[in-house]
Amino acid sequence: MQERKNYKSSPEIQEPIKPLEKRALNFLVNEYLLKNNYKLSSITFSDENDDQDFELWDDVGLNIPKPPDLLQLYRNCGNHVISSKGVVDIAVGVEIEDLQPPCTINQDSFPKEQVQQTALIEELEYQISLLNSEKQSLADQMKNLQSEIEFLKNNHLMSTLTVLESAKHALDQVPQTVPVGNGQYVEITGSDTVSRTTHQENCATSLVSNTTADSECPSTETQSPHYTNIRHQTTLSKEPVQFDKSNRKLAPAFHQALLSFCRMSADSRLGSEVSRIADSEESVMLMLGRCLPHIVPNVLLAKRERMVAHLCQELIPLILCTACLHPESKERDQLLHILFNLIKRPDDEQRQMILTGCVAFARHVGPTRVEAELLPQCWEQINHKYPERRLLVAESCGALAPYLPKEIRSSLVLSMLQQMLTEDKADMVREAVVKSLGIIMGYIDDTDKYVQGFELMILALGDPSERVISAVHQVFIPAFAAWSTELNNLQSHLIPTLLERIEKLLRDGEHGLDEHKLHMYLSALQSLTPPLFAVVLQNAPFTSKAKLHGEVPLIEVTRFPRPASPLQDVAVIIGSREQLAVLLQLYDYQLEHEGTTGWESLLWVVNQLLPQLIETVGRINVTSTTCVHEFSRFFWRLCRTFGKIFTNTKVKPQFQEILRLSEENVDASAGNGILTKATVPIYATGVLTCYNQDEDRKLLVGFLEDVMTTLSLSHAPLDSLKAAFVELGANPAYHELLLTVLWYGVVHTSALVRCTAARMFELLVKGVNETLVAQRVVPALITLSSDPEISVRIATIPAFGTIMETVTQRELLERVKMQLASFLEDPQYQDQHSLHMEIIKTFGRVGPNAEPRFRDEFVLPHLHKLALSNNMQTVESKRLDIATQLFESYSALACCFISEELMINHFLPGLRCLRNDMEHLSPEHEVILSSMIKECEQKVENKNSQEPQGSMSIAASLVSEDTKTKFLNKMGQLTTSGAMLANVFQRKK
């Protein structure tokens, strides 16, 4: 007992547990639970320590063998002898101060600052060791390079050229470059590949010519059977590795841009090391000489997880080299398993390193071993609990695509990626899946998989994540379009199928359009526009004349819309910018001078695609801002891609034929139906804005003026014109142009056109800066407010109200207030029922958002006057109209901050006048008004009996919960505007 008591009071036991000690004990406890069938406890314990992998002892971080299990430790604890601190095991994570010899100094006497300094010194020593290792490695590399330079100088020139030619032939079998994340392309082999290959070829030549043992390559007779086996495989590996040749005809620039989405890393010392596979005994020794100096210091210092991760990266070249050269397939599988499980949650840099190594491995061993050895490792981790591991699988499928058998590429790998796209919950994994699918589409040549590829495109487009959809447009759609082009399906299936889906969507969406799906299909059509134009160029009558000779014409920087990715760049699809420049020159000449006879690919666009698109546009609901915007953007990109001559000679005439804007057709109602459709805003904003020269702007101005005139004179709805103004008004560059169009309406001889211009100002005011409002808008409205026709003057009221709502300039607001006051106080307007209706409606719309002073001094007093005068209205229908409109305005203003004085002098009296009207005209409204008045009076009384509450709004607490409930219950019975009433108690100021 005494011994145990002393043992418990030992200072070593009382010390806080250290992180590595905790991880080691966790591992042993979990092992004990599993061995003794405490499986549920084990699962719970693992979940509570999810930062630790209980399958690998190495994950603990102690570079010592795994200790005995807990039972063995318990049985041996009686023989435990406490050692002095004179001897410790550095590998168990003890601190430096623990290494002091036994003496009378107590550990607790060390101040806290000294402990912190010790930790800092340890960290600095670790950094110094890394830098020294790096320095030594660079020095070794310099020596190696110098010796290799000398070696090359001493060899015969013709021998070197022969070896280089054979190496080039071997590398021509597979893609020669791998891309890195920044879009640049680097060679997968290292800087000393040529010299190493030369040396290997010389070795092989020596073996063939039966040279003596003095040759640089050792004789196989003197080697052990095991080494002979390795050497035999090494010799075989020198033969060019044969990969399945694809029947695809991608331009080299497009192929390279596609591979740029593989995330590789070969621009560092370690990346360069990983990208080289040692294939002879000398190169193995050289690799070990380069790598071990970086590994050994990390082994000694591997006490933190960061150091362990760095050490794991340093091991990648050794694992790959051994996996390539080892004769036993079981051992190779184990090594590759270690590679994929080396780092529990690999970050971007670590995944790039592993991918680079996998590609180097694949290029070295060929497609058969890639299928048999690498793919199973990917399959095992497809459902791993960590998304970083699944991300590694998704990226591996794309990176290994060029090196797989084509049957596996279009079956197993495609199925793996489809499963991950459908089931994986991590956005970053699905994004990588989509990019890998795009790379697969660049190699696949099994035509039976075309339909599956189309379905995958639609599935990916419907993904809820923006980053996944972005990857679809950047990689998948361009790659799939390239394959579709080779199969002659782009114009016969891919684009027509998307158009059919859009038409079906519009047919089924008469009572509620799925705007998300519309955006999905239209964005896909946008991404297909560059490959469609490339098809037109590559199948033109002049294609055979497009030869690069002499000075190549320049392409304007703004000739094409900015592509979403290099794969949507027409120059990349064609093959080069120079080739595209020559084709564009011939294209413009052909369109302008020689026509389109026999040009089937362009005739399909002109005679089938454009008419179908224009017909589809005519079925869009013109009031849907989203639909108008999506189609406008699509037509804009289509016209910019196909060029100005095509737009002027092929697109505009088809729209103009449909729209028929001539003056003589004003009275022909059948000919004006199209002017009320979405065709008008889409033609104006999607086609006429493509180019910005003076003649283009004049054409746009003329079109809008003609539409405004035609719609006004034929008494047609103005929705199409409003949609065009809203879409154009979103861009400040068109504000001056729109004001020019409206000024044309202001000075027009027809009162109908002037009335339309006045109403259109309301749409424009909110987006125009205050300078333009002061200089162009207000003068035009003042002019219209004195128009001989009363309908024109009334039409200016909403625009004046919007100015009061949005403008802050005091002088401008005073001018507008004076004009509105003249409408209300001038005797000539005393009996103008329509004018009063428009003013009350405007007050209710802009009052809650207008300047408080304007609301308090102008809106509320005049509403009171209008309510009072309405009590004396003798025509019951007019009285009900005004009362109903007043009810809506008061309901909107009830949630504003209103002072006690205004409440007593104007708001309450106005409500009482309104109640008098509603008693006879609408009892439902009268009940609600009575509740509002009662609550208002109660709040005023309460406020007078309480202390002042600062700027507390009476109206803010005007309507109690009971009143709100009554009001909302009655709303279903009212005949007034539901849109206004629905927000009565939500609007605040």
C-alpha angles and dihedrals in degrees: 000000000000090000091052091047091053089046092055093049093050112126091227091064094045093057116103114265114262122230096248091045089053092050091049093050091046090055093050093046092050090047090052092050093051095046091052097046097253088138099152091048089049092052092049091047091051092050091052090053100040091151090071131071107220093190095069124053088198089067088070090072100231112124093214131097116274110273123233118283122271094265092056091046090051093050091051096044092092089062091050114130120192107232123212120251091252090089123038137160108245091202096069094071102257119165124251094251088059088067092069115117116254112279141137094275110114117223091226089063092071108102120237092245092059091053090053091048090050091054090048092050090050091052092048091049089053091052091048091051091052092049091048090050091050090048092050091047092052090049090051091049091051090052092048092049092048092051091047091050089053090047092054092048092054096050124089114266096228092051090053092050091050092052092047091052092051091048091050090051091053094047092048088071092072137029108290100213138048120204128229129215096268093062096255122123123230131180114260092223123074130249095267096050095110096050092045092049090049091053092048093050090050088052091051091049090051091053093049094049091049095237121184127268088270089074118112089246112070118237116255091225091070094051131091119255090250092053090044090057092052091045091051092054091046091053090050091050091061090070112094109275110236117222126186108272112228120224090219122123103208118156110254090239091053092046091051092047089051092053090049087079090067106098106231133161120206102131097093137063093260093041090053090049093051093049091059121075115201110229105174136048092253094050089048090054091048091050092050089049090054098043105039095065087060095044103046097059090049092051090055093046100035096126100119131057091242090057091047091053090049090050091051090055090052089054095057096086092049093049093049094046092050092045090053097048104032112111096212116081092204091056091046091053090050092051093050089048088055090049093055092043097040095105119034097215108010116203125218095278094047093048090050089052092051092046091050089052092048091053091048089049091049094049090050101047103033135231098299095060092040089058094043100040113021103036095056088057089055093046092052092057099043091105099032115149093235115075090211089064092048088047089055089053093050092049092045092057090059096040093050095043095099092052101048128094107266092237091056091044093058097039120027098025093043090050092049092053093045090053092050092047090052101041111025114103098198115095093209091054094050089047090055090045091056092050091049090049088054090053090048089052088057091060106029115107102169102115091200088070094060095093090048089052091052092050090049089052092053091045092051093046089058093055114127093225119089092209091056092049089048090055089050091057095040099047119358102050095045091048093045090047089053090054091044089053092053089051091048088240100119095086097024100048121354101057096033091051092053090048091051090052091051091051092048089049091054092046093050094042101064089116097034125356120216096231093181092061091044089055090047095055096039093049088052089053089051091054090050093055096084094050089046091055090047089055090052091052096044093050098043125122089246098051093101090055094055100107126156106235133133122355114354115223117243123247116226113248091233095044093107132030113259107274121235089228139354088267089065092052108110090214090058092047091049094045107251142012091243092055090047092051092055092046092049092053091052091043094056092045092050093050094046101042114013106034132217103288110145092005096124099174092054093041089057089057093047100040103032113017100043097045091048091049093048091048090050091050090056090062096055119109102251092210091062103098092189095055093047091049094048095050092043091054091048094051090045092056092043093053094043091050096048093044141238098287091052091047093050097043103033112021105036096048091055092052093044091052091053097044098047099195099179118135094234090065094060094103095040100098092188090060095050099057092090091055090067092053131089088261089088100056093038093051091046097045102027102039110018094048095053093095127034107203120127093260091051093052091047090053091051093048091049093049094051091046091051093048092049091049095045095047092046096049092046093048089235124157114275097218095110093051091046091051090053091049092048093050094045093040090061087072114065089208089075099047094094091047093051091048088053089054091049093048087056086058093046093059096037117126093231118082089210091061092044089051091052091049090052092053093046091058088069090064094048101046097073095058100038120092117248094251091062090043090055096042103036113011105045095045089051092049092047088053092051093044089066094046116137090236114078091209090062092050091050091049090062094061097082091050091049089050092051090052089054088051099049111025124084103186108115096211092050092049091051091053091051092045091052091052093049090046090055089055091052101040104033108104092222089069096047094105098032100122095179092051093051091048091052093048094048091047091049092048090053092049101046102024097086092051100035125101108289092233091055090048095047099042100035117014102046097042092049093046087054090052093048092049090049094049091047089063087067096048110122099192104083097204092053091045091053092047093053093043093050092049091047090052091056093047094048090047090055094045094047091083095054126098106266124179122236092247093054091044092056098038103039118359098053095040090049091051091049091052090049091050090055089057094046094050088071102027108036121009091186090063092043092060092054093044091052091053091049092049093047092050091046093052091047092052092050090052092048091050092053092051095048134066117273112278100203113239093347108153116235089205091052088068095026099107116051124210091259091054092048090051093050091047095050092046090055095046094086089060096051125099095207128102110302093198092062097041094049090068100041095113098032101059116096138174 
